[in-house]
Amino acid sequence: MKTIIFSLALLSAGSAAFSQMIPSAEVQIKTAVLAAPADKRDKATVLGYNQKGELVELRKGSNEMICLSDDPKIAGLNVASYHQDLEPFMKRGRDLKLSGKSPKEATDIRDAEVKSGKLSMPKQPTTLYVYTAKAENFDPAAGTVKDGFLRYVIYIPYATPESTGLPTKPDVAGMPWLMDPGSHRAHIMITPPQKN
């Protein structure tokens, strides 16, 4: 009996500790929109975490952008903003991860679903922005960030070097290049040079 009570106390303490790690909705919105272009931030939809650690809609937006809050279980800051037409693809990836699928399994499943028409990908190029900062440069309670880094991804499903004229690796820092060519995940990577 003591073991059961102790186990329940540990679970309760762990749950309470986790909920204390989750920043307020205001802070999550403040940091999530850092990934979006400045003129899109105020009207973007924001997805973030409730006190149970579940991903929920924190703010309903009125433009085409969706911002994803930082995962409080992972050190540092990693937020994203992407075009709403990418949401089925992004949500499916999140759901597969939650179900315990490995990254390769999730990629294979989404590939089969895109090919079968079950999962839709945008018909036009669509952008994903990713904004990151090291743990020592991010205060999750206050939502303050210094030395953040923004990179860009433009999804063009099934694009190839031949259809775009892009190389499959950058020759110099900051050069656009095509990752995952010929697949449903084909995208242009643009990673600006980082400060030393």
C-alpha positions in Angstrom: 0.0 0.0 0.0 2.8 2.4 0.9 4.4 1.7 -2.5 1.2 2.6 -4.3 0.8 5.8 -2.3 4.5 6.7 -3.0 4.1 6.0 -6.7 1.0 8.2 -6.9 2.8 10.9 -5.0 5.7 10.7 -7.5 3.3 10.9 -10.5 1.5 13.8 -9.0 4.8 15.6 -8.2 6.0 14.9 -11.7 2.8 16.2 -13.2 2.9 19.4 -11.1 6.6 20.0 -12.0 5.8 19.6 -15.7 2.9 22.0 -15.5 5.1 24.5 -13.8 7.5 24.2 -16.7 4.9 25.3 -19.2 5.0 29.1 -19.8 1.8 31.1 -19.8 -0.2 31.3 -23.0 0.9 35.0 -23.4 4.6 34.0 -23.2 4.1 31.1 -25.6 2.4 33.4 -28.1 5.1 36.0 -27.7 7.9 33.6 -28.5 6.0 31.5 -31.1 5.4 34.5 -33.4 9.1 35.3 -33.5 9.4 32.7 -36.3 6.8 34.6 -38.4 7.5 37.5 -40.7 7.0 40.7 -38.7 3.9 41.7 -40.8 2.2 38.4 -40.2 2.7 38.0 -36.4 -0.3 39.9 -35.0 -2.9 37.9 -37.0 -1.3 34.4 -37.0 -2.9 31.4 -35.4 -0.8 30.1 -32.5 -0.6 26.5 -31.3 0.9 25.9 -27.9 0.7 23.8 -24.7 -1.9 23.8 -22.0 -1.0 23.0 -18.4 -1.5 19.2 -19.1 1.2 19.4 -21.8 -1.3 19.0 -24.6 -0.9 20.9 -27.9 -3.9 23.3 -28.3 -4.9 26.4 -30.1 -3.8 29.3 -28.0 -4.9 32.0 -30.4 -7.2 31.9 -33.4 -5.7 34.0 -36.2 -7.1 35.7 -39.3 -4.3 35.3 -41.8 -2.6 32.3 -43.5 0.1 31.7 -41.0 0.3 29.2 -38.1 2.9 29.5 -35.4 4.0 26.6 -33.2 5.1 27.3 -29.7 8.3 25.9 -28.1 8.1 22.4 -26.7 8.7 23.0 -22.9 10.2 19.5 -22.5 13.2 20.4 -24.7 16.0 22.8 -23.6 16.4 25.9 -25.6 14.0 27.7 -28.0 12.6 26.1 -31.1 9.5 27.7 -32.6 8.1 27.6 -36.1 5.7 29.4 -38.4 4.3 28.0 -41.5 1.6 28.5 -44.2 -1.8 27.1 -43.3 -1.8 24.8 -46.3 1.1 22.8 -44.6 -1.0 22.1 -41.5 -2.3 18.7 -42.6 1.3 17.5 -43.3 2.6 19.1 -40.0 -0.3 17.7 -37.9 0.1 14.2 -39.3 3.8 14.3 -38.4 3.0 15.4 -34.8 0.3 12.7 -34.5 2.6 10.0 -35.8 5.3 11.1 -33.3 2.8 11.0 -30.4 1.8 7.5 -31.4 5.5 6.4 -31.0 6.5 6.2 -34.7 10.2 6.7 -35.5 11.1 9.6 -37.8 11.7 7.1 -40.6 8.4 5.4 -40.0 6.6 8.7 -39.9 8.2 9.7 -43.2 7.3 6.4 -44.9 3.7 6.6 -43.7 3.3 10.2 -44.8 4.8 9.4 -48.2 2.4 6.6 -48.8 -0.5 8.7 -47.6 0.5 11.6 -49.9 0.8 9.2 -52.9 -2.6 7.6 -52.2 -4.2 11.1 -51.8 -5.2 10.5 -48.2 -2.8 13.3 -47.1 -2.8 16.5 -49.1 0.3 18.6 -49.8 0.1 22.2 -51.0 -0.1 22.6 -54.8 2.0 25.9 -54.6 5.3 26.5 -52.9 4.7 27.1 -49.2 7.1 28.4 -46.5 8.1 27.3 -43.1 10.2 29.5 -40.8 12.2 28.1 -37.8 13.5 30.3 -35.1 15.9 28.8 -32.5 18.1 29.9 -29.6 20.4 28.1 -27.2 19.1 27.3 -23.7 21.5 29.9 -22.1 20.0 32.6 -24.5 16.3 31.9 -23.7 14.3 32.6 -20.6 11.1 30.5 -21.0 9.3 32.1 -18.0 9.7 35.7 -19.3 9.8 34.8 -23.0 13.0 36.7 -23.6 15.5 35.6 -26.3 18.9 36.8 -27.3 21.0 35.7 -30.3 18.1 33.9 -31.9 18.6 32.3 -35.3 16.0 32.2 -38.2 16.2 29.8 -41.1 13.8 29.3 -44.0 12.2 26.2 -45.7 10.1 26.4 -48.9 8.2 23.2 -49.6 7.8 22.3 -53.2 6.6 18.6 -53.2 8.4 16.4 -55.8 10.7 19.2 -57.0 14.1 18.1 -58.4 17.4 19.7 -59.2 16.3 19.6 -62.8 12.9 21.2 -62.2 14.3 24.0 -60.0 18.0 24.5 -61.1 19.0 24.1 -57.4 21.9 22.0 -56.1 21.3 19.3 -53.5 23.8 20.8 -51.1 25.0 24.4 -50.5 28.3 25.5 -52.1 28.6 28.4 -49.7 26.9 29.4 -46.4 23.4 30.8 -47.0 23.0 29.4 -50.5 19.6 28.0 -51.2 19.6 24.2 -51.9 17.1 21.4 -52.4 16.6 18.8 -49.7 14.7 15.5 -50.2 14.5 16.1 -54.0 11.8 14.1 -55.8 9.9 13.3 -52.7 6.7 14.7 -51.1 9.0 16.4 -48.6 11.1 18.2 -51.2 12.0 21.7 -50.0 14.4 24.5 -50.5 16.6 25.1 -47.5 18.0 28.6 -46.8 20.2 28.8 -43.7 21.8 32.2 -43.3 25.4 32.2 -42.1 25.5 32.2 -38.3 27.5 34.6 -36.1 30.5 33.1 -34.3 
